[in-house]
Amino acid sequence: MRDELRLFTGNANQELAVEICEYLSIGLGEAVVDKFKDGEIRVSISENVRGVDAFVVQPTGPPAENLLELLILLDALKRASARRITAVIPYFGYARQDRKDRPRVAITAKLIANLLTKAGADRVLTMDLHAPQIQGFFDIPLDHIYAAPVLLRYFDEAVKNNLVVMVPDIGSIKMGRAFAKRLGASLGFVDKRRPKPDATKVMNVVGDVDGKHVIMIDDIISTGSTLIEAAQAIRKLGGISITAGATHAVLAGDAVQKLTESIIAEVVVTNTLSVARNASSKIKVLSVAELLGEAIDRIHEEKSVSSLFV
């Protein structure tokens, strides 16, 4: 029953939560999520949720308050006797810290998975994990969906002849192949090295880009440096035009300015994170509200989520 479904949100991306509610034809759940004068986060559920199917929409990108708001919302709903609580995390922050790649570092993605479970989440719905193996960090059900249908719908309309899809590394070949097949394009990848965190160096461009229109696909745009360096290398090899597409627009530091001033013609992202629609004339923001809303509806109705992508 629709009256058993409730959707709540913190302050990380309220606009997306409202759009999802519009798709589901429900109102946004009543909750207070603010701070005391000393900065402590205060959460209070303002309606009866006993026995309901509750969903909390909250990306966990920086600042850390976004994650803390989600954890406290889960705890509040659990203590208010919600029947089932699903953490809807459009962007799963800390996903890049998924392994012990050097001595004495935390596997932070596993820590976050443990915290979500302990806080009261019965299941998780997330989108385009940076490392798919993070699904195995959870001992509760996790539904992993993809923004590809939203991005492909846009690129389908703007598709050109002599198109090639490029991905940032060999690990993204599977994703790139799916885009290339749908767009009728050839496929290539960028051979890069990461000398330090948040910094990359392009070594080689593998694939024929001479005289081609290039679409570079990635899951996250953080500083934008990888895309910009790859675009410069592709232009030197004869690429005619370069468009970038990604699910999560972290856009750290001066990324917006760097992308605006770059040779990249357009940067297409989704609203898994809050992005100002007028941030740059080059940045196009697509909504994943319908996709997330449909997934939420299927979870609520106990229907298959994976069939969304069949």
Residue pairs with C-beta under 8 A, 6 or more apart in sequence:
2 24
2 25
2 26
4 51
4 52
4 53
4 83
4 300
5 24
5 26
5 52
5 53
5 55
5 296
5 300
6 26
6 29
6 47
6 49
6 52
6 53
6 54
6 55
6 82
7 17
7 20
7 21
7 24
7 26
7 28
7 29
7 54
7 55
7 56
7 57
7 296
8 17
8 28
8 29
8 31
8 45
8 54
8 55
8 56
8 57
8 73
8 77
9 17
9 28
9 29
9 31
9 33
9 56
9 57
9 58
10 33
10 56
10 58
10 66
10 69
10 70
10 73
11 33
11 65
11 66
11 69
12 58
12 59
12 60
12 61
12 66
12 69
12 70
12 273
12 274
13 57
13 58
13 59
13 90
13 271
13 272
13 273
13 274
15 271
15 274
16 57
16 90
16 271
16 272
16 274
16 287
16 288
16 289
16 292
17 28
17 57
18 28
19 271
19 287
19 289
19 293
20 57
20 289
20 292
20 293
20 296
21 27
21 28
22 289
23 289
23 290
23 293
23 294
24 293
24 296
24 297
29 45
29 47
29 49
29 54
30 45
30 46
30 47
31 43
31 44
31 45
31 46
31 47
31 73
31 76
32 42
32 43
32 44
32 46
33 41
33 42
33 43
33 69
33 73
34 41
34 42
35 41
35 42
36 42
41 65
41 68
41 69
41 72
43 69
43 72
43 73
43 75
43 76
44 76
45 76
45 77
45 80
48 80
49 77
49 80
49 81
49 82
50 80
50 81
50 82
51 81
51 82
51 83
52 82
52 83
53 82
53 83
53 84
53 86
53 300
54 77
54 82
54 83
54 84
54 85
54 86
55 85
55 86
55 88
55 125
55 296
55 299
55 300
56 70
56 73
56 74
56 77
56 85
56 86
56 87
56 88
57 88
57 90
57 292
58 66
58 69
58 70
58 73
58 87
58 88
58 89
59 66
59 89
59 90
59 91
59 92
59 93
59 272
59 273
59 274
60 66
60 67
60 70
60 89
60 91
60 92
60 93
60 94
60 112
61 91
61 93
61 248
61 250
61 273
62 93
62 252
66 93
67 93
67 112
67 115
70 87
70 89
70 116
70 119
71 115
71 116
71 119
72 119
74 85
74 87
74 116
74 119
74 120
74 121
75 119
75 120
77 85
77 120
78 85
78 119
78 120
79 120
84 122
84 123
85 120
85 121
85 122
86 121
86 122
86 123
86 124
86 125
86 296
86 299
87 116
87 121
87 123
87 124
87 125
88 124
88 125
88 126
88 292
88 296
89 124
89 125
89 126
89 127
90 126
90 127
90 272
90 273
90 288
90 292
91 127
91 247
91 248
91 250
91 272
91 273
92 109
92 112
92 126
92 129
92 130
92 134
93 112
94 108
94 109
94 111
94 112
95 109
95 129
95 130
95 131
95 134
96 109
96 130
96 131
97 105
97 106
97 107
97 108
97 109
98 107
98 109
98 110
98 130
98 131
98 133
98 134
98 137
99 107
99 131
100 107
109 131
109 134
109 137
110 137
113 134
113 137
113 138
114 137
116 124
116 138
117 138
117 139
117 140
121 140
122 140
122 141
123 140
123 141
123 142
123 143
123 299
124 138
124 140
124 141
124 142
124 143
125 142
125 143
125 145
125 292
125 295
125 296
125 299
125 305
126 142
126 143
126 144
126 145
127 144
127 145
127 146
127 147
127 247
127 272
127 288
127 291
127 292
128 145
128 146
128 147
128 219
128 247
128 248
128 272
129 135
129 144
129 219
130 219
130 220
132 144
135 142
135 144
143 295
143 299
143 305
145 291
145 292
145 295
145 305
145 308
145 309
146 247
146 309
147 247
147 270
147 272
147 288
147 291
148 175
148 178
148 179
148 309
149 291
149 308
149 309
150 270
150 286
150 287
150 288
150 291
151 179
151 217
151 245
151 247
151 268
151 270
151 286
152 179
152 182
152 183
154 245
154 268
154 284
154 286
155 179
155 183
155 215
155 243
155 245
155 268
156 182
156 183
158 243
159 183
159 184
160 213
160 241
161 213
162 211
162 212
162 213
162 240
163 183
163 184
163 185
163 186
163 212
163 213
163 214
163 215
164 180
164 185
164 186
164 187
164 188
164 207
164 208
164 209
164 212
164 213
164 214
164 215
165 176
165 179
165 180
165 183
165 185
165 186
165 187
165 188
165 214
165 215
165 216
165 217
166 176
166 187
166 188
166 189
166 190
166 205
166 207
166 209
166 214
166 215
166 216
166 217
166 230
166 234
167 173
167 175
167 176
167 187
167 188
167 189
167 190
167 216
167 217
167 218
168 189
168 190
168 192
168 216
168 218
168 226
168 227
168 230
169 189
169 190
169 191
169 192
170 189
170 191
172 189
172 217
172 218
172 219
173 187
173 189
175 217
175 219
176 187
176 189
176 217
177 187
179 185
179 215
179 217
180 186
180 187
183 215
185 215
186 207
186 208
186 212
187 207
188 205
188 206
188 207
188 208
188 209
189 206
189 207
190 202
190 204
190 205
190 206
190 216
190 226
190 230
190 233
191 202
191 203
191 204
191 205
191 206
192 200
192 201
192 202
192 203
192 226
192 229
192 230
193 200
193 201
193 203
194 200
194 201
195 201
198 222
198 223
198 225
198 252
199 223
199 225
200 225
200 226
200 229
201 229
202 226
202 229
202 230
202 232
202 233
205 230
205 233
205 234
205 237
209 234
209 237
209 238
209 239
210 237
210 238
210 239
211 238
211 240
212 238
212 239
212 240
213 239
213 240
213 241
213 243
214 234
214 239
214 240
214 241
214 242
214 243
215 243
215 244
215 245
216 227
216 230
216 231
216 234
216 242
216 243
216 244
216 245
216 264
217 244
217 245
217 246
218 226
218 227
218 244
218 245
218 246
219 246
219 247
219 248
220 246
220 247
220 248
220 250
221 227
221 244
221 246
221 248
221 249
221 250
221 251
221 255
221 259
221 267
221 269
222 250
222 251
222 252
222 255
223 252
223 253
223 255
223 258
224 251
224 255
224 258
224 259
224 262
225 258
227 244
227 259
227 262
227 264
227 267
228 258
228 259
228 262
228 263
228 264
231 239
231 242
231 244
231 262
231 263
231 264
232 263
234 242
235 242
235 263
241 265
242 263
242 264
242 265
243 264
243 265
243 266
243 267
243 268
244 259
244 264
244 266
244 267
244 268
245 267
245 268
245 269
246 267
246 268
246 269
247 269
247 270
247 272
248 269
248 270
248 272
248 273
249 269
249 270
249 272
249 273
249 275
249 283
249 285
250 273
251 259
251 275
251 279
256 279
256 280
256 283
259 267
259 280
259 282
259 283
260 280
260 281
260 282
260 283
264 282
265 282
266 282
266 283
266 284
267 280
267 282
267 283
267 284
268 284
268 286
269 275
269 283
269 284
269 285
269 286
270 285
270 286
270 287
270 288
271 285
271 286
271 287
271 288
271 289
272 288
275 283
275 285
277 285
291 308
294 308
295 305
295 308
297 303
298 304
298 305
298 308
299 305
